[in-house]
Amino acid sequence: MTPQTPSRTATDGGAARPRVAGDREQEIYDATLAVLGEVGYDRLTMDAVATAAKASKATLYRRWNGKVQLVIEALVAEKSAPEAPDTGSLRGDLMASFCGLGGITQPHQLATFSSVLTAMVRDEEFAAAYRRDVLGPKIATTDEIFRRAAGRGELCPGVDLPVLVPALAGILLHRFFVLGEVPDEAAVARVIDHVILPAATRPAAHQTDTPKDMS
């Protein structure tokens, strides 16, 4: 019998580990997300996931080197990489991205982010992996939306894109976590119409020749 080539992941430091394949792997991911939703990342343990998945802890450790890798992979497996919508306008693209599948208006997305929020502050390893593998694709999608808008001539020269690009998500998350306002489509539209579009289309106080690079 030819042995299977062990898989590698971005969060295991390059170490090769045997793969828990197919449906069983998905069952473990589902159990991980269930425990994450119940107790949050800080209180999640490999023992708790093993119990929820009806697996041994040894089985988990043969595949994942710890809860950072397991939780990150479960979150990544839960969603496909988002694609930047192309509606033909900055407003339409932002509405489609933030209100569509995987957008901030979906309660599950907020619940997941809430469950890992404290870990983002306390656990540097988890925070780095979460920013890279979970938030990274979403941030890249929003960057692409603004790049397309710039290409269509929708952005005024001098727009500070590193400040503007994350502003929509930042405002909505602030209103959710601080003020208790759950974001919906109407809330997204208000922030876009009253904050994002005016900032994107009006000359800055100290205007430069071209929009600032987002890198």
N, C-alpha and C positions, 0 to 999 in steps of 0.2 A: 504494500500500500504506500502511495506517495504522500508524505506528510503535507499538511496545509501550511502555507506561508503565514506566519503570525502577522497580525495587523499592527500598524503604528498610528498614533494619534498625536495631535499638536500639543496635548496637555500632559503627556506621559514622559516628557524629556527624551523622546526618541527610543525608549526601551521597548523591545518587542514583547508582546503578550499574546497568549492564545485567544482566539475569538470565540465569544458566545454568539452563535449565529442565529439569523432568521427570527422566527417568532419569539424564541426564548429571549433573545436580546431585547426585542421590543417590549416584552412583558416586564423585564427588569427596568427599562427606561420608564415605562408607565408607572411602575411601583415607585420609582425614584421621584417622579413628578408628583405623585399622590402624597408621599411623605413630605416633600418640599412644601406643598400647598397646605398641609395640616400643621406642620411645626416650624416651618421656615428653615433657612439654610443653617443657621447657627446651631439648632438642636437636631438637625438631621444627622444620623449615624449610619454607618454601613450595616450594623446589626439591625436597625429599624428597616432599612431597605430590604435586607435579606429576608426578614420576617414577612414583609408585605409581598415580596416576590416569591415566597415559598422556595427560597434557595438558601444554600449554605453561604456563610461569609467567605469561606475559602473559595467558592466559585466566583464571587465578586472580585476578590483580590487576585485571582488568576487572570482576570481580564482587565480590571481597572486598578490603578495603584493607590486610589483613595477617593474620598468623596468629591474633591475638586474635579478630578477628571470625569467621574461618573456623572455628576450633576451637569457639568458643562456639555458633555456628549448627549445627555438626555434632552437638554434644552435645544441643542443644535438639531437633533434628530426630530424634534417636535415640529420644526418648520423648515421649509425649503428656503433657499437664499432669495430674498425679495428682489424683484425686478423694478427698475424705475419706470413708473407709468409715463406715457407719452401722449397726453391729451391735447397738446398744442399750446398750453398756457401754463405759467407758473402756478396760478391759483388752482387750475384743474388738476395739475400733477400733485400738488400738496394735499388737496382734498382726497384724491384717490389713494395716496400713500398712507395718510394718517387715518382715514376712515374705512379703508378696505381691509382685506384679509391680512391679519397680523398687525393691524394698525392700533394706535393708542386708544381708540374708542372701544376696543373689544375688552370686556371685563377680565378675561383670562390673562391678557397681556399685562394689565395693571396688577393683578393678583400675583403673577409670577415675579414681576419687578419688586413688588412689596416684600415678597418672601426672601429676596436676596439683598435688599437694600443695606441692612446693617453689615452684612458680610463684605459689601463693597468698601466699607470704611475700615473694618477690622482685619480683614484677611487679604493681604497684598497679593498672594498667589492666586486666590480666587478672583480678585478684582481684575488682575491683569488678563487672566484667561477669559473672563466674562466680557471685558471690553473688546478683546481681540476677536473672539469667536462668536459671541452672541450679539453684542451691540455693533461690532464692526461692519457687518453686512448692511445693517439698517442705516448707519451713518453714511456708508458709501452710496446707498440709494438716494439719500437726501442731497448729498454732494452732487450727484449726477443730475438731479432735478434742477439745481441752481446753475450748473454748468450749461445745461440745455437752454435755460432761460436767458443766460448771458449770450449764448450763441444766437438766440432769436432777437436779441436787442432789447429784452424786457428790463434789464437791470441798468440803473443809472451809473455812469462812471463814478468811481470813488466809493462804491458800496463796500463796507467792511464785511466780507463774506464769512470769515472765521467767527465773527460775532453774530451775524444774521442767520447763518445756516442752522445752528442749534436752538435758535430763539423760540420757535414754535413749540417744540417738545418741552423746552425748559419752562415756558409759561404754563403749559397745560399740566405738567407734573407738579409745578409749584401750587397751582390752584387745587390739585387733587390732594397732595400730601399735607399742605399747610391749611388750606381753606375747606377741604372736604368736598370739593365740587368734582363730581365724576365727569370726565370729558365725554361729550357727545358731538355729533356732527355739527350742531348749531354752535357749540363752543369753539370747535376748530375753525369754523367759518368766520366767527367774530375776530379771533386772533389774527387770522390771515388778512382779513379786510381792514382791520384797524391798526395792526402793527406791522405785519410782514410786508404786505404790498406797499404801504406808504414808505417804509424804510428802504425797500428795494428799488422804488421808482422815482424817488425824490432826491435831488442833489444833496450830498452830505455837506455838513457845515464847512469842512475843510476838504473840498473836492480834489481828487487826484485825476490823472489822465485816464487810468484804466482801473477796473475792479481789482481789488487785492487778490492775490493767489490764495487758494484754500489750503495749500500744503504747508 
